[in-house]
Amino acid sequence: MYEQYSSGLLTPKQRLLETDPGLQRELLLQSQQLRTIAADYQQSSQLFNDKVEAAESVGSLVRKSLDFATTGDLTPEFNADSLAEREAANCFGYTIVASECLDKIGVEHLVAYANQHAFVLIPDRKTDRLFMLDTPTKELYCEVTSAIGGKDPLSQLEIGELRAINSLYTNEVLKQLSPEINRERFIDSRPWLNFSSSDMRFQDNPRDNILQLISLPSIPGRKLLEMEYNAQIFRRQHHPEKAVDLMADLSGIYLDVDSRNDLAEADRLCRQLISTGMGEEAIKVATVVDESLVEGDKSKNVFFLPDSMRKVAKRTGNIELMEKAIELYQQLPPSKLRTGKLTKARRLLNVLQSRV
């Protein structure tokens, strides 16, 4: 049976009681406020606007239940107990809690991911419209039908795809902002909205505002967020062996595969594993990532697996593994980068063979 992450979370959060001691707290998923939202939705026509109203109400309720917290080296493992104790989460936690609330009230939705950021998508089957619920950011409770390119996410999932792959045009999303909002300040405090460096963020490069969007059904989507988030937490806590155990189950669905992020988190984990003598585990992680790359990926992401093999082989003196890395390099399309990596791997192979 699926365990709900927000099962012990109380609403409102403790911090609000400091300004209003008369507030009564209750379990979020059993709260009168959530029951009221559910009743209003169930009694409605359940059209797109009704779904939007219910989603916005859920977002408001979750914001009253959680504080926003970035992830650091001291961030504890994400689970029901730590969430209830801290009453704080990053975008992954907010999305998980909002998703559980939406499931509770019967609003169909997807768990979405773009540029290391998680949020909820509300699709409407009758009109093909899409609504975005970026739970901690009420300014991004908005329709995004025109901001999503590619085949309808629901259609992709219904034909058996593990995940829906689309493009998210954030310039279109930002058109929904109120004129009173300082656009530059808003974007600068939410770097996930584009791929520009901080000093180039406001220069017009259309490609920087097109993000790879991955969407999943609610329950597996929540589980995937939890696993990937905890893998990062364990890596930060220098427990790479725990991170590997989680990553092993993410083959084909690992989220952070947009080439512009350089597979940075997976690379950090692999380097940590290699440096601690866990080369075999590093290759497992690299294989998970390789099997999760979007079909047709022609970026340097395709070198991640053979690069990892080469690094492990160099450290361990494993000739067979170096030969396997060379074989994988040879299978990739010709390029200057491939030529350079092949040359380096062959040179290292010669060194290893000379030591035998």
C-alpha positions in Angstrom: 0.0 0.0 0.0 1.2 3.5 -0.9 2.5 5.4 2.2 1.5 9.1 2.1 4.4 11.4 2.8 2.1 14.1 4.3 0.3 11.7 6.6 1.7 13.3 9.8 1.8 16.9 8.5 -0.4 19.4 10.5 -2.0 22.5 9.3 -1.6 25.3 9.8 2.2 25.3 10.4 3.5 26.0 13.8 5.0 29.3 12.8 1.5 30.8 12.2 0.5 30.0 15.7 3.0 32.5 16.9 0.9 35.4 15.5 -2.5 33.7 16.1 -2.4 31.4 19.1 -6.1 30.7 18.7 -5.6 28.7 15.5 -6.5 25.0 15.8 -4.2 22.5 14.1 -5.3 19.3 12.5 -3.8 16.7 10.1 -3.6 18.2 6.7 -5.1 15.2 4.8 -8.0 15.0 7.2 -8.5 18.7 7.7 -11.8 20.5 7.5 -10.3 22.8 4.9 -9.3 20.0 2.6 -12.7 18.3 3.1 -14.4 21.6 2.1 -12.2 21.9 -1.0 -13.1 18.3 -1.9 -16.8 18.8 -1.4 -16.9 22.0 -3.5 -15.1 20.3 -6.3 -17.2 17.1 -6.2 -20.4 19.2 -6.3 -19.1 21.3 -9.2 -19.3 20.4 -12.9 -15.6 19.4 -12.7 -14.7 21.5 -15.7 -11.3 23.0 -16.3 -12.1 26.1 -14.2 -13.4 24.0 -11.4 -10.1 22.0 -11.4 -8.2 25.3 -11.4 -10.2 26.6 -8.4 -9.6 23.4 -6.5 -5.9 23.3 -7.3 -5.4 27.0 -6.3 -7.2 26.2 -3.0 -4.9 23.2 -2.4 -1.9 25.4 -3.1 -3.0 28.0 -0.6 -3.6 25.3 2.0 -0.2 23.7 1.4 1.6 27.1 1.7 -0.1 27.5 5.1 1.2 24.1 6.1 4.9 24.3 5.0 7.7 26.8 4.9 10.1 26.8 2.0 13.6 25.5 2.6 16.5 25.0 0.3 18.6 21.8 0.4 21.9 21.8 2.2 24.4 19.4 3.7 22.4 19.2 6.9 19.0 18.5 5.2 17.6 15.2 6.6 16.3 12.4 4.5 12.9 13.2 3.1 10.1 11.0 4.6 6.8 11.4 6.4 8.5 11.9 9.8 11.0 14.5 8.8 8.4 16.4 6.8 6.0 16.5 9.8 8.8 17.5 12.1 10.4 20.3 10.0 7.2 21.6 8.4 9.5 22.8 5.6 10.4 21.5 2.2 11.9 22.5 -1.2 9.9 22.4 -4.4 10.1 18.6 -4.5 8.4 18.4 -1.0 5.8 21.0 -1.9 4.9 19.1 -5.1 4.6 15.8 -3.3 2.3 17.3 -0.6 0.1 19.2 -3.1 -0.1 16.0 -5.3 -1.3 13.9 -2.3 -3.9 16.6 -1.5 -5.1 16.6 -5.1 -5.4 12.8 -5.2 -7.4 13.1 -1.9 -10.0 15.4 -3.5 -10.1 13.6 -6.8 -8.4 16.1 -9.2 -6.4 14.3 -11.9 -2.9 15.7 -12.3 0.6 15.0 -13.3 3.9 15.5 -11.4 6.2 17.6 -13.6 9.9 18.4 -13.6 11.9 21.0 -15.5 15.4 22.3 -15.0 15.8 20.7 -11.5 12.4 22.1 -10.4 9.2 20.2 -9.6 5.6 21.3 -9.9 2.1 20.0 -10.6 0.3 20.0 -14.0 -3.5 19.8 -14.1 -4.7 18.5 -17.5 -8.3 18.7 -18.8 -9.2 15.9 -21.1 -12.3 17.7 -22.6 -10.5 20.9 -23.6 -6.8 19.8 -23.7 -5.9 22.8 -21.5 -3.1 22.6 -18.9 -2.8 24.4 -15.6 0.5 24.8 -13.7 0.6 24.7 -9.9 4.0 25.7 -8.7 2.9 25.2 -5.2 5.2 27.5 -3.2 4.9 30.3 -5.8 1.3 31.6 -6.1 2.3 33.9 -9.0 2.9 30.7 -11.0 -0.6 29.3 -10.5 -1.5 29.8 -14.2 -2.6 28.2 -17.4 0.3 26.9 -19.5 -1.5 25.4 -22.5 0.3 27.6 -25.0 3.6 27.2 -23.1 4.0 23.5 -23.6 5.2 22.1 -26.9 5.0 18.6 -28.2 2.5 15.8 -27.9 -0.1 16.0 -25.2 1.5 14.6 -22.0 -1.6 12.5 -21.1 -1.6 11.0 -24.6 2.0 10.0 -24.2 1.4 8.3 -20.9 -1.7 6.5 -22.1 0.2 4.7 -24.9 2.5 3.2 -22.3 5.4 5.7 -22.1 7.0 5.7 -18.6 7.2 9.5 -18.8 5.9 12.3 -21.1 8.6 14.4 -22.7 7.7 18.0 -23.8 9.2 21.5 -24.1 8.2 24.2 -21.6 8.5 27.7 -23.0 9.0 29.8 -19.9 8.6 33.1 -21.7 5.0 32.1 -22.3 4.6 31.2 -18.7 6.0 34.5 -17.6 3.4 36.3 -19.7 0.9 35.3 -17.0 2.6 37.4 -14.4 0.8 40.5 -13.1 2.1 43.8 -14.4 2.8 44.9 -10.9 5.5 42.2 -10.5 9.1 43.2 -11.2 9.8 40.6 -13.9 13.6 40.8 -13.6 13.6 40.4 -9.9 11.1 37.5 -10.1 13.2 35.6 -12.6 16.5 36.3 -10.8 15.1 34.7 -7.6 13.9 31.6 -9.6 16.8 30.6 -11.7 15.1 27.4 -12.8 13.0 29.5 -15.3 15.9 29.6 -17.8 19.4 28.4 -18.4 21.1 31.8 -18.6 23.9 32.6 -16.2 23.1 35.2 -13.6 24.8 38.0 -15.5 23.2 37.0 -18.8 19.7 36.2 -17.4 17.9 39.2 -19.0 19.5 39.1 -22.4 17.3 37.6 -25.1 18.4 34.1 -26.1 15.2 32.2 -26.9 16.8 28.8 -26.4 17.6 29.6 -22.8 13.9 29.8 -22.1 13.0 26.4 -23.6 13.2 23.8 -20.9 12.9 20.0 -21.1 9.7 19.1 -19.4 9.1 15.6 -17.9 5.7 14.6 -16.6 4.6 11.5 -14.8 1.4 10.1 -13.2 0.9 11.3 -9.7 1.8 8.3 -7.5 4.9 7.1 -9.4 5.8 10.8 -9.9 5.8 11.4 -6.2 7.9 8.3 -5.5 10.4 9.3 -8.2 10.8 12.8 -6.7 11.4 11.3 -3.2 14.0 8.8 -4.5 15.9 11.3 -6.6 15.8 13.9 -3.8 17.0 11.5 -1.2 19.8 10.3 -3.5 21.0 13.9 -3.6 20.7 14.2 0.2 22.7 11.0 0.8 25.4 12.2 -1.6 25.6 15.5 0.3 25.9 13.6 3.6 28.7 11.5 2.1 26.7 8.3 2.1 27.1 7.4 -1.6 26.2 3.8 -1.0 22.7 4.8 0.1 22.4 7.0 -3.0 23.3 4.2 -5.3 20.6 2.0 -3.8 18.0 4.6 -4.7 19.5 5.4 -8.2 19.5 1.7 -9.1 15.7 1.8 -9.4 15.6 4.9 -11.6 16.8 3.4 -14.9 14.9 5.0 -17.8 13.2 7.6 -15.6 16.1 9.6 -14.0 14.9 13.2 -14.2 17.9 15.5 -14.5 18.9 14.7 -18.0 18.6 18.1 -19.7 22.0 18.5 -21.4 22.4 22.1 -20.2 22.7 20.9 -16.6 25.7 18.7 -17.6 24.4 15.8 -15.5 26.0 17.7 -12.6 24.3 15.8 -9.7 25.0 12.4 -11.2 28.6 13.4 -12.0 29.1 14.5 -8.4 27.8 11.1 -7.1 30.0 9.1 -9.5 33.1 11.1 -8.6 32.3 10.5 -4.9 31.9 6.8 -5.6 35.1 6.5 -7.6 37.1 8.4 -5.0 35.9 6.0 -2.3 36.7 2.8 -4.2 33.2 2.1 -5.4 33.9 2.1 -9.1 31.4 -0.6 -9.9 28.6 1.3 -8.2 29.7 4.5 -10.2 29.2 2.6 -13.4 25.7 1.4 -12.2 24.8 5.1 -11.7 26.2 6.1 -15.1 24.2 3.2 -16.7 21.0 4.4 -15.1 21.6 7.9 -16.4 22.5 6.6 -19.9 19.3 4.6 -20.1 17.3 7.7 -19.0 18.5 10.0 -21.8 15.8 11.3 -24.1 15.7 9.5 -27.4 17.8 11.2 -30.0 20.0 13.0 -27.4 23.1 14.2 -29.4 24.6 16.2 -26.5 27.7 15.4 -24.5 25.4 13.5 -22.2 26.0 10.4 -24.4 29.6 10.4 -23.2 28.7 10.1 -19.6 28.7 6.2 -19.4 32.0 5.6 -21.3 33.6 8.5 -19.5 32.7 6.9 -16.2 34.0 3.6 -17.3 37.3 5.2 -18.4 37.7 7.0 -15.1 37.1 3.8 -13.1 39.4 1.7 -15.4 42.2 4.3 -14.9 41.8 4.2 -11.2 41.6 0.4 -10.9 43.8 -0.6 -13.7 41.0 -2.6 -15.3 42.1 -3.3 -18.9 38.8 -5.0 -19.9 36.8 -2.0 -18.6 38.9 0.4 -20.6 38.4 -1.7 -23.7 34.6 -1.5 -23.0 34.8 2.3 -22.7 36.6 2.5 -26.0 34.0 0.2 -27.6 31.2 2.6 -26.4 33.0 5.6 -27.7 33.4 4.0 -31.1 29.6 3.4 -31.3 28.9 7.2 -30.9 28.6 9.5 -34.0 31.9 11.0 -35.1 32.9 14.3 -33.7 35.9 16.2 -32.4 34.9 15.5 -28.9 34.6 11.7 -29.6 38.0 11.7 -31.3 39.6 13.4 -28.3 38.0 11.0 -25.8 38.9 8.0 -27.9 42.5 9.1 -28.1 42.7 9.6 -24.4 41.2 6.2 -23.7 43.5 4.4 -26.1 46.5 6.1 -24.5 45.4 5.0 -21.1 44.8 1.5 -22.4 48.4 1.3 -23.6 49.6 2.5 -20.2 47.6 -0.2 -18.5 48.7 -2.9 -20.8 52.3 -1.9 -20.4 52.0 -2.6 -16.7 51.0 -6.2 -17.1 
